[in-house]
Amino acid sequence: SRVFQHPARPKPKPKVITVLGSTYTEGKVADDLFLGSTGQLGSDLGSAADASTFDFGLSDARKDINVEPGNRRRRRRDGGHKNRSDGVDRELVGLIGEAYVYELFKARLPDFDESGWRSENRERYGLGSGDDGLGYDFYYRDGEGNLSGRKSDVACYIEVKSSSGDALGPFEISINEWEKAQECSEEDGSLYIIVRVSDVLVNPDMVDAIHDPFKLRQQGQIELRDQNMWVHVGAREQVSNVVPDPRGASEAAEE
């Protein structure tokens, strides 16, 4: 009798990703990014940073922010990007957004170097190990007000929120990040800044800088509300269920 043999299954084709106008397989993207500033993507990000005209001292008042409840210390690695198109790698969006900010800061901020990049994504850019539990992605000692817009020496803690779209809609922020924002707001000489980067896979650009979000909330320019297991931030008149403390909302969601 003949033994029936199933035909061999064809090997799946490698996933193809287009980043900054160049096409890569998934593994090749990681390999290129690991080369840092010397790789093709690093070079392209450097060119995009050189073309940026964003005023670092610019800070708008009213924002829409989503704070994610759940594990208080969990750190997202997708750049805080909530809405995305099918097939877009969220971790890749976050990594490229941070790599763009790294290249931008190197080009625009005096004395900024690789030591200022603190998150774990720095390792994927070939710069050694980092820590995702700090509540921020970058640190910069701003002695001249280039980033903070302040005249005095300021310790700046920068969190990057990246999007494959326009980056002007709601985004996520962890409780750990919010607690760091509160700590900076209450400490003289410190400033927490949320930087938003748009179109990271096509034409990355820094489009917004939110200075001291905790203070903005105290001033009524940012409101936190709980909706469908998410904490949203929006204009006061749009808020139907204001959460007095985002930490409380997180702990309640865990119960």
C-alpha atoms as one frame of an Amber mdcrd trajectory, in Angstrom:
protein
   0.000   0.000   0.000   1.110   3.534  -0.659   1.647   5.946   2.179   0.029
   9.309   1.569   2.370  12.208   2.158   1.111  15.699   2.713   2.725  18.215
   0.391   5.338  20.368   2.063   3.968  23.683   3.218   5.569  26.661   1.532
   7.691  28.784   3.806   6.004  32.054   4.715   7.459  35.042   2.961   9.387
  37.439   5.203   7.356  40.408   6.310   8.276  43.467   4.278   8.269  46.903
   5.897   8.721  50.271   4.233  10.486  52.758   6.490  11.532  56.262   5.427
  11.141  55.355   1.770  13.262  52.179   1.871  11.949  48.616   1.926  13.277
  46.076   4.418  12.415  42.631   5.644  11.544  42.625   9.330  14.921  41.307
  10.454  16.851  43.709   8.228  15.130  46.685   9.869  16.388  45.550  13.272
  19.875  44.924  11.901  20.047  48.355  10.293  18.729  50.163  13.359  21.329
  48.429  15.515  23.984  50.271  13.491  22.661  53.493  15.020  23.588  56.758
  13.352  25.904  54.966  10.906  23.160  52.770   9.406  20.905  53.707   6.518
  17.934  54.388   8.779  20.111  56.303  11.218  21.383  58.457   8.365  17.835
  59.053   7.124  16.693  59.980  10.632  19.613  62.387  10.921  18.559  64.056
   7.669  14.981  64.346   8.912  16.269  65.869  12.168  18.354  68.409  10.245
  15.230  69.451   8.322  13.144  70.031  11.458  12.047  73.600  12.130  10.294
  72.913  15.436  10.781  75.574  18.123  11.878  73.676  21.226  10.539  76.396
  23.500   7.060  76.013  22.057   4.448  74.574  24.421   0.721  74.402  23.727
  -1.794  74.414  26.549  -4.680  72.100  25.662  -4.013  68.415  24.936  -5.768
  65.053  24.625  -3.930  62.376  26.589  -4.886  58.783  27.372  -3.483  57.330
  30.586  -3.487  53.565  30.700  -4.661  51.938  33.953  -3.607  48.464  35.020
  -0.115  47.585  36.199   1.163  50.840  37.681   4.763  50.137  36.759   4.273
  48.604  33.321   6.138  50.472  30.629   4.847  50.559  27.059   7.438  50.128
  24.344   5.266  51.269  21.444   5.753  54.984  21.909   2.320  55.473  23.418
   0.679  55.149  20.031  -2.907  53.989  20.512  -4.446  53.981  17.039  -2.534
  52.379  14.207  -3.063  50.883  10.785  -3.085  47.096  10.422   0.401  45.744
   9.917   2.221  48.624  11.581   4.586  47.353  14.267   3.890  49.365  17.409
   7.295  48.685  18.925   8.953  49.800  15.699   6.952  53.035  15.764   8.153
  53.712  19.302  11.768  52.828  18.543  12.027  54.970  15.415  10.303  57.851
  17.187  12.873  57.765  19.963  15.749  57.324  17.506  14.527  60.396  15.628
  14.418  62.439  18.842  17.927  61.219  19.667  19.226  62.435  16.298  17.297
  65.698  16.676  18.653  66.401  20.156  22.190  65.584  19.028  21.859  68.118
  16.231  20.114  70.875  18.185  21.069  70.696  21.862  24.536  71.685  23.135
  26.399  68.867  24.903  23.669  66.296  24.291  25.102  62.834  23.609  24.135
  59.170  23.782  24.205  59.163  27.596  21.022  61.234  27.512  19.008  58.407
  25.973  17.848  56.332  28.955  15.116  53.915  27.781  15.668  50.324  26.651
  15.193  51.350  23.017  18.728  52.757  23.065  19.979  49.160  23.086  18.123
  48.441  19.836  19.929  51.450  18.347  23.301  49.976  19.282  23.987  52.219
  22.283  24.008  49.733  25.150  21.492  48.842  27.834  18.808  51.186  29.140
  15.973  51.195  31.675  12.255  51.308  30.854  11.232  51.814  34.472  12.373
  55.409  34.841   9.193  57.095  33.633  10.971  58.979  30.852  13.044  58.259
  27.729  15.653  61.045  27.703  17.450  63.234  30.193  19.045  66.571  29.384
  20.672  69.161  31.627  19.523  72.383  29.987  21.898  75.109  31.137  20.979
  77.611  28.427  17.214  77.194  28.098  17.485  75.634  24.647  14.895  72.965
  25.401  13.038  74.258  28.442  12.774  77.898  27.462  13.782  78.803  31.026
  16.676  81.060  31.921  17.867  78.964  34.865  19.627  75.602  34.734  16.947
  72.904  34.330  17.015  69.110  34.545  14.732  67.990  31.705  13.057  64.576
  31.707  11.635  63.852  28.264   9.025  61.250  27.347   8.531  60.537  23.624
   5.104  59.696  22.194   5.286  58.548  18.596   2.645  57.959  15.955   2.525
  56.617  12.435  -0.061  59.353  11.817  -0.235  63.061  12.574   0.366  62.614
  16.355  -2.223  65.263  17.213  -4.875  62.926  18.618  -5.068  61.127  21.987
  -2.108  59.105  23.170  -1.253  56.889  26.111   0.878  57.617  29.140   1.650
  55.110  31.883   1.040  55.758  35.547   4.787  55.495  36.110   5.340  58.304
  33.612   2.596  60.416  35.178   4.118  59.990  38.621   7.462  61.169  37.255
   5.700  64.168  35.724   4.224  64.993  39.138   7.600  64.590  40.840   9.234
  66.987  38.372   6.401  69.497  38.700   6.836  69.623  42.466  10.636  69.822
  42.365  12.458  73.077  41.704  14.855  72.918  38.804  13.146  69.962  37.084
  10.856  69.882  34.058   8.917  66.986  32.531   8.360  67.328  28.797   6.226
  65.131  26.562   7.459  65.242  22.973   5.181  64.081  20.185   6.591  62.751
  16.914   4.422  62.276  13.830   4.656  60.098  10.694   7.588  58.125  12.069
   7.634  55.540   9.278   7.397  58.063   6.435   8.653  61.510   7.416   9.252
  61.787  11.175   8.871  65.222  12.694   8.592  66.634  16.194   5.213  68.370
  16.190   4.543  69.142  19.848   6.150  69.597  23.258   4.021  69.532  26.404
   5.871  71.237  29.256   4.899  70.191  32.799   1.695  68.235  32.026   0.970
  67.799  35.746   0.816  71.570  36.207  -1.353  71.893  33.097  -3.816  69.517
  34.727  -3.847  71.581  37.913  -4.588  74.651  35.800  -7.553  72.930  34.174
  -5.879  72.692  30.790  -5.642  68.909  31.035  -8.379  66.732  32.519  -8.305
  63.025  33.337 -11.381  60.895  32.895 -12.137  57.201  33.071 -13.873  55.662
  30.075 -13.911  52.023  28.962 -10.933  51.109  31.159  -8.925  54.037  29.831
  -8.154  57.377  31.405  -8.585  60.172  28.900  -7.446  63.751  28.928  -9.392
  66.466  27.208 -10.935  69.869  27.610 -12.811  70.364  30.873 -16.173  70.858
  29.155 -15.817  67.467  27.439 -15.175  65.531  30.627 -18.092  63.590  32.071
 -16.303  61.500  34.684 -13.254  63.245  36.116 -10.823  61.040  37.985  -9.195
  63.017  40.827  -6.048  60.900  40.813  -4.839  58.749  37.902  -3.165  56.402
  40.381  -6.532  55.770  41.972  -8.044  55.003  38.602  -5.297  52.478  37.931
  -5.693  50.682  41.229  -9.458  50.582  40.826  -9.067  49.005  37.392  -6.900
  46.251  38.845  -9.469  45.236  41.433
